[in-house]
Amino acid sequence: MNRILHILNSEQAQAELKKIKVSSGGIESMYPKMNGLCLKLENVPLAAANILKQEMLSLGGDAAVARGVVNGTVPISEVILMGNAIKLRRLADKLAWQQYFTLPVIRKDILRLLKNHQGDNIGIREYNGKVLDLSKTQIMGILNITPDSFSDGEQFLAKDTAIEQAFKMIDEGAAIIDIGGESTHPGATEVSVEEELDRVIDVITEIRQKSNILISIDTTKATVARSALQVGADIVNDISALRFDSEMVKVLADNPQAGIILMHMLGTPLTMQEKPVYEDTIREILEFLKERIDFAVSKGIARDKIVIDPGIGFGKRHLDNLLILQRLAEFHCLDCPVVLAASRKSFINRIYESEAADREEGTLAATAIGNAAGIHIVRVHQVKQNNRLLKVMQAVKEI
């Protein structure tokens, strides 16, 4: 996956160089150069890799390539370009005159990644005609209408209580209300379509009658999604990324103005925490999400209606969750708005001992990290506190 790497220390720099099979001597000489802007390219032909190396050196930067590139013993290499935005743009300018060895495609991707690497290229999105300004981080308020959600099970099962909570979150600054009628915590089992519909449809109907707020329906079931869209929902939040119900793509094709959130998950909620394993966490999640985006687009879903979620807590080890937070900005390479859903999740308990309701400080820390990384939407339980945090961070950015 071509992307801009976000390197925080020398250990990470060396690890990335090892991944692309740089020689041990090359690692020692190059990792100190990776404190600027590092752009990783995959599947680069040998000739193009050599050209990129020479051009970056001529610009005062550098490029790491696999051992064997210089002497021509490997046909393909991953390449890490090292410099700054100015040097990388100058590289793109120089490549405009080189129309061979896939260099035109590489040039186009360099310019694309430079344009969106801070996530500020998204701007305005519309879902069912409702405008969402994603030039700043927006809040999605969680409304679980379930008896067994890990954080707030049974609190909002009653229709009146659920609706009251929705309007409380709207008043506190939520831009989206995410309504779910089935728990998806680790080990959760499915509920019937009928039960899920009974929990969510009347609530969505009444909220829509009283407000123009954006509403997302958190479901993997096409029947539930279709019914929710019919009574006023605007976005489908599908943790399976369109994998569990083959009819979901048809629902979205029939509702072309609706949004879709595609989330990464290993397995199912029942099985996802049974020894999840990754060799390269961020790369594997990115590749999964790219495949799901491409699938959705191939089925007629407009790209500007797609949002992605790296899926913290869904088939992830503790280290994986921390890596996602640490390298959130790398998800901008997919050119879609990014949702961060870390609120009250159990990885926080591994950092400081806590029950779900006592993880607000950890949630706020995740929101701050997400905002600093240019994340577009944070999905949270406590809207008021997160909104205040984001207001302070926005005020600092705007001076």
Secondary structure, DSSP 8 states (H G I E B T S, - for coil): --EEE---SHHHHHHHHHHTT--HHHHHHHGGGTTSEEEEEEEEEHHHHHHHHHHHHHTT-EEEE-TTTTTT--SEEEEEEEE-HHHHHHHHHHHTT--STTHHHHHHHHHHHHHHTTSTT--EEEETTEEEETTS-EEEEEEE--S--TTTTTTT-SHHHHHHHHHHHHHHT-SEEEEESS--STT-----HHHHHHHHHHHHHHHHHH---EEEEE-S-HHHHHHHHHTT--EEEETTSS-S-TTHHHHHHHSTTSEEEEE--SS-TTTTTSS---SSHHHHHHHHHHHHHHHHHHTT--GGGEEEE--TTSS--HHHHHHHHHTGGGGGGG-S-BEE--TT-THHHHHS---GGG-HHHHHHHHHHHHHTT-SEEEES-HHHHHHHHHHHHHHHH-
